[in-house]
């Protein structure tokens, strides 16, 4: 299944040297996240941004898409959903690497909510390693299988609001523990007063993280 979405080319007008794939959350679409490119483009002028629409429309939500259906926050249901959607996102990553003539090490995944679940699941099971994973307001799916399935350990930054009532803050700590159990690691940041969204501090920290991974600071 082929997916696509809005794009923003490098701010310097030149051929992309790096790529950030923005993976939106449940019921949203690529337009919901491509705005992040405008926040970061001047500090990352060589980066191509793309925000694909997830493959499935959300019933009753015009222009809303999902990577997989969610009826309740049940770990087994989430695991099945992520595993079923992973080949679509993986194929998109491969397609975009080829489109721009880049390598996996030139690519970062940026996820929000369900998109963070997808970014963590796919990004850690790919080899060679991606440049990094930035996850907002998400959770760690398939935690029990990660230790056996992990194929790379890219730098990871997790950011979560302390007022999130959709995916509570504890899910970020659970994700961090899951990464540790699999021999990986992450940085994390709590955004005070932020609900299920991205605050100004999260934008700044996320942009700084992308700048570091794209410059090879974690190599």
HUPERA-V289900 format. One record per helix or strand of 3 or more residues. SS is the DSSP state (H for helix, E for strand). FROM is the first residue (numbers start at 0). LEN is the number of residues. Records with the same first field share a line. If there is no record, write none. Layout:
BEGIN
SS: FROM-LEN + FROM-LEN
END
This chain:
BEGIN
E: 4-4 + 17-6 + 46-6 + 106-6 + 131-5 + 154-7 + 186-5
H: 29-11 + 74-26 + 103-3 + 113-10 + 142-7 + 169-12 + 199-16
END
